[in-house]
Amino acid sequence: MDKDLEIALKETEFMDGLIIEGNHFKVTQFLSLREHLLDSIDRCKKYSQDAKRWRALLSSQRIRIMGSAGIGSSKYQHVGLEIWSAFLDAPPDESEHGQTVLTEYADMIIKANLEG
């Protein structure tokens, strides 16, 4: 094996994980797989953070819908709202309604993006 490649692999701590076929190392395939896996991990971290943000938004103590149009029934969606992180006297049904409208809004945006 090329000495520089061996040093680089040791530095990345993947020398022990090389795939061996006969007496030849499949270095190119291994490095490609490693890069793909690292990219996948980065995407999962981003999706996880997005999910945490969405859950934090929906767990707000008050989500008051001030107006909406087209929710769940058209490609055009509009929502006007107030969101409070702390609101002790918020009527429970008001926030439940707000959560429902926000979720329907997000679902329609996802559907519209998928349909192009």
Rosetta blueprint (number, residue, H / E / L):
1 M L
2 D L
3 K H
4 D H
5 L H
6 E H
7 I H
8 A H
9 L H
10 K H
11 E H
12 T L
13 E L
14 F L
15 M H
16 D H
17 G H
18 L L
19 I L
20 I E
21 E E
22 G L
23 N L
24 H E
25 F E
26 K L
27 V H
28 T H
29 Q H
30 F H
31 L H
32 S H
33 L H
34 R H
35 E H
36 H H
37 L H
38 L H
39 D H
40 S H
41 I H
42 D H
43 R H
44 C H
45 K H
46 K H
47 Y H
48 S H
49 Q H
50 D H
51 A H
52 K H
53 R H
54 W H
55 R H
56 A H
57 L H
58 L H
59 S L
60 S L
61 Q L
62 R E
63 I E
64 R E
65 I E
66 M E
67 G E
68 S E
69 A E
70 G L
71 I L
72 G L
73 S L
74 S L
75 K L
76 Y L
77 Q L
78 H E
79 V E
80 G E
81 L E
82 E E
83 I E
84 W E
85 S L
86 A L
87 F L
88 L L
89 D L
90 A L
91 P L
92 P H
93 D H
94 E H
95 S H
96 E H
97 H H
98 G H
99 Q H
100 T H
101 V H
102 L H
103 T H
104 E H
105 Y H
106 A H
107 D H
108 M H
109 I H
110 I H
111 K H
112 A H
113 N H
114 L H
115 E H
116 G L
